[in-house]
Amino acid sequence: MSHYFINDEKVKDQPFTFSFQIKEKKFEFESNQGVFSKDKLDEGTKILLNTVLEYESNPETVLDLGCGIGVIGIVLSSFWKTNMTMIDINTRACELAKKNLERHSIQATLKNDDGIKEGNFECILLNPPIRTGKKVIYSLFDQCLEHLNEDGRLWIVMRKQHGAQSAIHYFEEKQANVERVARDKGYWIMKITKTR
């Protein structure tokens, strides 16, 4: 079975589009087989977007880590004037993200990579790839903390049943501040900041 966090050349090419609304603004995305939440807006991502749009206000530098086909980066860029960076390990997802950026006339730095290699950010967003396992996910957590501005915010969405409480403990062990900002349909939205 193929997963969205690996590059599987055997995945069929079956392009299509799907659409959704966030805060009364409509978005349409090109998608395909072999990418995360390929045919709809993932519920966790939707809750994360609505929460972040409520609590953040036009951060200067933003990172959408594990951007997939570009949903988070594109939606936020449509509401904010920001310097957006988007990273994903999946080559097909990055190709689609590029098309979707063009479709929405949005400029962003798009990188096909397995993590954060450079740069610091005022705001980082992550919907962790749960099926990769704890080792990979916590490595991404560490990278986020390393590349977060001193006064920056890391936003994470996780299901309680997928280890949200354990993630909170992990960040607290790293001397970070964790606030559960929202809880909806089993998803927790966490805001992580560095201890001053």
C-alpha positions in Angstrom: 0.0 0.0 0.0 1.3 3.4 -0.9 1.5 6.3 1.6 1.4 10.0 1.0 4.7 10.4 2.9 6.7 8.4 0.4 7.3 8.8 -3.3 5.7 5.8 -5.0 6.1 6.0 -8.8 3.6 3.2 -9.2 0.7 5.3 -8.0 -1.8 5.9 -10.8 -2.1 9.3 -12.3 -5.8 10.2 -11.8 -6.1 14.0 -11.6 -9.2 15.7 -10.4 -10.3 18.8 -8.4 -12.2 19.4 -5.2 -13.4 22.6 -3.6 -14.3 23.9 -0.1 -15.0 27.1 1.7 -13.1 28.7 4.6 -14.6 31.8 6.2 -17.0 32.3 3.2 -14.1 32.2 0.7 -14.2 29.4 -1.9 -11.1 27.5 -2.9 -10.6 24.9 -5.6 -7.6 22.5 -5.6 -6.1 20.2 -8.2 -5.4 16.8 -6.6 -4.4 13.2 -7.5 -3.8 9.8 -6.1 -1.0 9.3 -3.7 -1.3 12.5 -1.7 -2.8 13.3 1.8 -6.5 13.8 1.9 -6.7 13.6 -1.8 -10.4 14.2 -2.4 -11.5 16.6 0.3 -10.4 19.1 3.0 -9.1 17.1 5.9 -11.2 17.8 9.1 -8.1 18.4 11.2 -6.7 20.8 8.6 -10.0 22.7 8.5 -10.1 23.1 12.3 -6.5 24.2 12.3 -7.1 26.8 9.6 -10.2 28.3 11.3 -8.4 28.4 14.7 -5.2 30.0 13.3 -7.1 32.6 11.3 -8.9 33.5 14.5 -5.8 33.8 16.7 -3.0 34.9 14.3 -2.8 38.2 12.5 -0.7 38.5 9.4 2.7 37.0 10.7 5.6 38.1 8.6 7.1 34.7 7.9 5.1 31.5 7.8 6.1 27.8 7.2 3.5 25.2 6.1 5.5 22.0 7.0 4.1 18.9 5.2 2.2 21.1 2.9 0.8 18.4 0.7 -1.0 19.9 -2.3 -0.8 23.3 -0.7 -4.0 23.8 1.2 -2.7 25.5 4.4 -0.2 27.7 2.7 -2.6 28.9 0.0 -5.6 29.5 2.3 -3.5 31.5 4.8 -1.8 33.4 2.0 -5.2 34.4 0.7 -6.1 36.1 4.0 -2.6 37.4 5.0 0.2 39.3 3.3 3.0 37.1 4.3 6.3 35.5 3.2 5.1 31.8 2.9 7.3 28.8 2.7 5.9 25.3 2.0 7.7 22.0 2.4 6.7 18.4 1.6 8.6 15.1 1.0 6.1 13.9 -1.6 7.1 15.0 -5.1 3.7 14.6 -6.6 2.2 16.7 -3.8 4.8 19.4 -4.5 4.0 19.4 -8.2 0.3 19.8 -7.3 1.1 22.5 -4.8 2.9 24.4 -7.5 -0.2 24.2 -9.8 -2.5 25.2 -7.0 -0.3 28.2 -6.1 -0.6 29.3 -9.8 -4.3 28.6 -9.8 -4.8 31.0 -6.8 -2.2 33.5 -8.0 -0.2 33.2 -4.8 3.6 33.5 -4.5 5.4 31.1 -2.1 8.7 29.3 -1.6 8.0 25.7 -2.3 10.5 23.0 -1.4 10.4 19.2 -2.0 12.3 18.1 1.1 12.0 15.8 4.1 12.3 18.5 6.7 13.4 22.1 7.5 16.9 22.7 6.4 17.1 26.5 6.7 15.3 29.7 7.8 13.5 30.9 10.9 9.8 31.6 11.0 7.3 33.6 13.0 4.6 31.0 12.5 4.9 27.3 11.7 1.9 25.0 11.0 2.0 21.2 11.1 -0.6 18.5 10.7 1.8 15.6 11.6 2.0 12.6 9.3 0.8 10.2 12.1 1.4 7.0 10.1 5.1 7.7 9.8 5.5 6.9 13.5 6.6 8.7 16.6 10.3 8.9 15.7 9.7 10.8 12.5 7.0 13.0 14.0 9.1 14.0 17.0 12.0 14.8 14.7 9.7 17.2 12.9 8.7 18.7 16.3 12.4 19.3 17.1 13.0 20.9 13.7 10.1 23.2 14.2 11.4 24.4 17.6 14.9 24.9 16.1 13.5 27.0 13.3 10.9 29.0 15.2 11.6 32.6 16.1 12.1 33.4 19.7 8.7 35.0 19.8 7.2 32.7 17.2 4.2 30.3 17.4 4.1 26.7 16.3 0.5 25.4 15.6 -0.1 21.7 15.6 -3.3 19.7 15.0 -3.5 16.2 16.4 -6.3 13.8 17.4 -6.3 13.0 21.1 -6.3 9.3 20.2 -3.2 9.8 18.1 -1.0 11.0 20.9 -1.9 14.7 21.4 -1.3 14.4 25.2 2.1 12.7 24.6 3.0 15.5 22.2 2.2 18.1 24.9 4.4 16.3 27.4 7.2 16.1 24.8 7.2 19.8 24.2 7.1 20.5 27.9 10.1 18.4 28.4 11.8 20.5 25.8 11.0 23.6 28.0 8.4 24.9 25.5 5.1 26.4 26.5 2.0 24.5 25.2 -1.5 25.9 25.1 -4.5 23.8 23.9 -6.3 26.6 22.0 -9.2 24.6 20.5 -10.8 21.1 20.7 -13.2 19.9 18.2 -14.4 16.5 16.9 -11.5 14.7 18.6 -8.9 17.1 17.3 -6.7 19.3 19.5 -5.2 22.5 18.3 -2.0 23.3 20.2 0.0 26.5 20.2 3.6 26.0 21.2 6.0 28.9 22.1 9.5 29.0 23.4 10.2 29.6 27.0 11.6 33.1 27.5 
